[in-house]
Amino acid sequence: MIAYLRWVNRWLDVMVWSIPGRVIALAFILSLFLAPIISQHPYLLRVLTLTAIFSIYAVSWDLLAGFV
């Protein structure tokens, strides 16, 4: 078990934490999951949900346009 946890820690250091964009994306996703716990305001939750949906659209369009 200890060896597996060390392997996961090394993998996170090399693959996730070394690239700032991934850290920002992880923080954004974590904030989306925590938003309903922090605030129960329906307008704020709707804006955050639409922001997440449109950011997914933007990333997919960027990926699609990059291959063309």
N, C-alpha and C positions, 0 to 999 in steps of 0.2 A: 504494500500500500504506500509506503514512504517513497519507494522508487517511482511509482506512478505519479505521485504528487510532485516530485522533483522534475519529472519529465514534463508535466503540464506547466510547471513554473518556467522551465526553460523554453517551452514552446510559446508561451505568452510573451516572454521577454524578446524572443527573436521575431515572431510573426505578428504580434498585435501591438505591443507597446512601443516598438521601434518606429512605427509609421504614425505620424501625428494625425493624419486623416482618419485612421481607424479609431484612434482614441476619441476624436471629436464625434465620429459616428456612433460609437458606443455610448458616449455621454448623452447624445441626442436621443437615442433609443431608450436609454435608462430613464431620462427625464419624461419621455412619453408614457412609460409604464407607471411612473410615480405621480404624474399629474392628477389622475382621478383621486388619489389618496390625499394629496395636498389641497386640492380645490374641488368643490362640488358645483362650481358655477357652470351652468350649461353652455354659456356663450364662449367662455375660455376653452372648455373642452372641445367644442365644435371647431374653433379656430385652430387649435393644436392638431386635431384630427385632419382637417383640410390641409394644413401645412405639411403634415407627414405624407398625405396622399400626393400632393403636388410635388413634393421633393422626390418621391418615388418616380413620378412621371418624368421629372427633369433628368434624373439619373438614367432612366431607361432610354430617353430620347438621345442623351449624350452618348450612350453606349451604341445605340443604333446608328446614329450619324457618324460615329467614329469608324464603323465598319464599312460604310458606304463610300 
